[in-house]
């Protein structure tokens, strides 16, 4: 068994905050590797645009409003998996069972109740 503290093993955590375009810009990589990440970033962009264009919605509503070419990959369960990741960056927020644009995307602050 390999010792997890050896120099050849590294763990990195990163948190990115800001407006949507700023965050996506930070995720883009110059030349190397972008062809692997590109399709994912396109999917993220499309899902976020769908959330905004629908004014928010349940996972099923968002999945139903995605372009036909994404329908096979992004059923309601896959949509909620992606939205959960985006929620970690405040790009979307869950209000009851409705997914809405998050504060990092809209620039609005969280409202306290």
N, C-alpha and C positions, 0 to 999 in steps of 0.2 A: 504494500500500500504506500502511495506517495504521500510524503509529508506536505500538508496544505500550506505550510509557511516557507517552502523552498522558493528561491528566486525565480524559478521557471513557472510559477503559478501566481496569477494576479487577478484580483477582483476589483472592479470599478463600478461605482454607482454615480448616476448623473441626474440632476433635476434641471429642467429647462422651463423657464417662465417667460411670458411675454405675449404679444399679439400673435395671432395665428401665422401670418406671413413671416414674422421674425423667427418663430419656433421652427417652422418648416425650413426656412433658410439655414438654420443651424443644423438641421438634420441632413441636409443635402451634403453629399461628399463630392469633392472635385475629382472628376475623371475616374479614378480607381474605385470600383465597387458600386458606382452609381447605377449600373445596369441591373444589379441584383436588388437594390433598394427602390429603384424607380417605380416598378409596378405597385409596390406597397404604398409609397407616397401618393401615387395617383388614386389608389383606392381610398386612402385617408381623406384626400381632398374631396373626392366625390361624395363620400359619406357625410363629411362636414357640410358641404354645399346642400346636400339633401336635407339635413337637419334644419339648416337655415331656411331653405326654400319652402319647406313644409310648415315652418313655424314651430317645429318640434313635433314629436309624436312618439307613439309606442314603438317598440322594436319592430313589430310587424308592419306598421305604417311606413317606417323608414325603409325596411327591406322591400316593400311593395313599390316604393317610389324610386328605387335605384334603377340605373339604366339596365336594359335587358341583358347586356353582356356580363353584368355582375350577378345576375339572379342565381346562377348555378352555384357560385362560390359563396355568396352572402345571403343565406337564409336568415330568419329572425334570430336564431341562436348565434350565428357568426357575427351578425350586426351587433348584438349586445356584447359579445366578446371584444370587438374592436372599440365600441363605445366605452366600455369599462376601462380600457387602456387610455383612451383620450380623456376620460374623466380625471385620471391621475394628473393630467397637465392642465386641468380646468378648461379644456377646449369644449367640453360638453358637461352638462350637469343633469342629474336625474331628479325630477320633481314628481313624486308619487310613482307612476309608471310611465311618465312622459319624459323623453330625452329632449333637452333644449340646448341651444348654444351656451357655452360656458363663459365665465368672466374673462378668461384669457383671449377668447375669440371676440367677444363683444366689447371688452374694455370696461364693462360695468363692474361694480363692486358687489360682493355677496351682501344680501340683505339679512340682517339679524332679526329674529322674531322675538 
